[in-house]
Amino acid sequence: MPRIALFPGSFDPFTNGHLDIVWRGVKLFDEVVVAIGTNSSKQRYLPVEQMVALIAGLFEDEPRVSVRTFKGLTAEFAREVGASYLLRGLRTSPDFEYEKPIAYGNQLVNVDLETVFLLTSPALSAVSSTIIRDIHRFGGNVDALVPFPLPPPAR
């Protein structure tokens, strides 16, 4: 049975830190599904369709990585795609405290789902999607923080 990991997030935008977690996940699992979830409490900065295309382009030569979108519970979507693992990156100890109850909740919904935490590579640990959005929104250069050029900010 293949070891499938689901890497869920809003990926708004997908960062070099996210890219690092996917490539490290490919070393651990047979397949990694990058799952862009819809968060009803957040308004997206970049259109989800555009992010799917950009992320998929990064992995066009890696058949073990796919990109999907989903609505609803992450644990249910993991079951739908046959994933037994959730892949999560941790930058800081507050990230762990935030992720821990989510992992417990996911396991209540899907008892066969294990959450695997990877520490973010030190060089990437200070960068978040929020920081990138703020810099980009005001015309700053984020090229060193993301694996593909972002479209110009909306004016």
C-alpha positions as CSV (number, residue, x, y, z in Angstrom):
1,M,0.0,0.0,0.0
2,P,1.5,3.4,-1.0
3,R,2.4,5.8,1.7
4,I,0.5,9.0,0.7
5,A,0.9,12.3,2.6
6,L,-1.4,15.2,2.4
7,F,0.2,18.6,2.7
8,P,-2.7,21.0,3.4
9,G,-2.7,24.7,3.5
10,S,-4.0,27.9,2.0
11,F,-0.6,28.4,0.2
12,D,-1.5,32.1,-0.4
13,P,1.2,32.3,-1.7
14,F,3.2,29.1,-1.9
15,T,6.7,29.9,-0.4
16,N,10.2,28.5,-0.7
17,G,9.5,27.0,2.8
18,H,6.5,25.1,1.5
19,L,8.6,23.9,-1.5
20,D,11.3,22.7,0.9
21,I,8.7,20.7,2.9
22,V,7.3,19.1,-0.2
23,W,10.7,18.0,-1.5
24,R,11.6,16.6,1.9
25,G,8.2,14.9,2.1
26,V,8.9,13.1,-1.3
27,K,11.9,11.5,0.4
28,L,9.7,10.1,3.1
29,F,6.5,9.2,1.3
30,D,5.5,7.5,-2.0
31,E,3.3,10.4,-2.9
32,V,2.6,13.9,-1.6
33,V,-0.6,15.7,-2.3
34,V,-0.4,19.5,-2.0
35,A,-4.0,20.3,-0.9
36,I,-5.1,23.9,-1.1
37,G,-8.0,24.3,1.3
38,T,-10.8,26.8,1.3
39,N,-10.8,28.7,4.5
40,S,-14.1,30.5,4.9
41,S,-12.7,32.9,7.4
42,K,-9.9,34.2,5.1
43,Q,-10.1,36.1,1.8
44,R,-7.5,34.9,-0.6
45,Y,-4.8,37.3,-1.9
46,L,-4.1,35.3,-5.0
47,P,-6.7,33.3,-6.9
48,V,-6.7,29.6,-6.0
49,E,-6.8,28.5,-9.7
50,Q,-3.6,30.5,-10.4
51,M,-1.9,29.0,-7.3
52,V,-2.8,25.5,-8.4
53,A,-1.2,26.1,-11.8
54,L,1.9,27.7,-10.4
55,I,2.5,24.9,-7.9
56,A,1.7,22.2,-10.4
57,G,4.3,23.7,-12.7
58,L,7.0,23.3,-10.1
59,F,6.4,19.6,-9.9
60,E,5.6,18.8,-13.6
61,D,8.6,16.4,-13.8
62,E,7.8,14.8,-10.4
63,P,4.9,12.3,-10.7
64,R,4.8,11.7,-7.0
65,V,3.5,15.2,-6.3
66,S,0.1,16.4,-7.2
67,V,-1.9,19.5,-6.4
68,R,-5.6,19.5,-5.5
69,T,-8.1,21.8,-4.0
70,F,-10.7,20.9,-1.3
71,K,-13.4,22.3,0.9
72,G,-14.4,20.9,4.2
73,L,-12.5,18.9,6.8
74,T,-8.8,18.1,6.0
75,A,-9.1,14.7,7.7
76,E,-12.1,13.8,5.4
77,F,-10.2,14.9,2.3
78,A,-7.2,12.9,3.4
79,R,-9.5,9.8,3.5
80,E,-10.8,10.7,0.1
81,V,-7.3,10.8,-1.5
82,G,-6.1,7.7,0.4
83,A,-3.6,9.7,2.6
84,S,-2.6,8.1,5.9
85,Y,-0.3,11.0,6.8
86,L,-0.6,14.8,7.1
87,L,2.6,16.6,6.4
88,R,3.1,19.9,8.3
89,G,6.0,22.3,8.6
90,L,7.0,24.0,11.8
91,R,8.9,27.2,11.9
92,T,8.6,28.1,15.6
93,S,7.4,26.6,18.9
94,P,4.1,28.6,18.6
95,D,3.5,26.8,15.3
96,F,3.7,23.5,17.2
97,E,1.3,24.8,19.9
98,Y,-1.1,25.9,17.1
99,E,-0.8,22.6,15.1
100,K,-1.0,20.2,18.1
101,P,-4.8,20.5,18.8
102,I,-5.5,20.5,15.0
103,A,-3.6,17.2,14.8
104,Y,-5.7,15.8,17.7
105,G,-8.9,17.0,16.0
106,N,-7.9,15.4,12.7
107,Q,-7.3,12.1,14.4
108,L,-10.8,12.3,16.0
109,V,-12.3,12.6,12.5
110,N,-10.0,10.1,10.9
111,V,-8.4,7.6,13.3
112,D,-6.0,6.3,10.6
113,L,-4.4,9.7,10.0
114,E,-1.0,10.5,11.5
115,T,0.4,14.0,11.5
116,V,4.1,14.2,10.6
117,F,5.9,17.5,11.5
118,L,9.0,18.6,9.8
119,L,11.1,21.5,11.1
120,T,11.5,24.2,8.6
121,S,15.0,24.6,7.3
122,P,16.7,27.3,9.3
123,A,17.3,29.6,6.3
124,L,13.6,29.6,5.6
125,S,12.1,29.8,9.1
126,A,11.7,33.6,9.4
127,V,9.5,33.8,6.3
128,S,5.7,33.4,6.2
129,S,3.0,33.8,3.6
130,T,1.7,36.8,5.6
131,I,5.0,38.6,5.4
132,I,5.3,37.8,1.7
133,R,1.8,39.1,1.0
134,D,2.5,42.3,2.9
135,I,5.8,43.0,1.0
136,H,4.2,42.1,-2.3
137,R,1.1,44.1,-1.8
138,F,3.1,47.3,-1.4
139,G,5.3,46.6,-4.4
140,G,8.3,45.0,-2.6
141,N,10.5,42.4,-4.3
142,V,9.6,38.9,-3.0
143,D,11.5,36.9,-5.6
144,A,13.9,35.4,-3.1
145,L,11.0,34.1,-1.0
146,V,8.8,32.3,-3.5
147,P,9.7,29.7,-6.1
148,F,8.0,31.5,-9.0
149,P,7.3,35.1,-9.9
150,L,4.1,36.4,-8.4
151,P,1.7,38.4,-10.6
152,P,1.8,42.2,-10.0
153,P,-0.2,43.2,-7.0
154,A,-3.8,44.4,-7.6
155,R,-4.1,48.2,-7.4
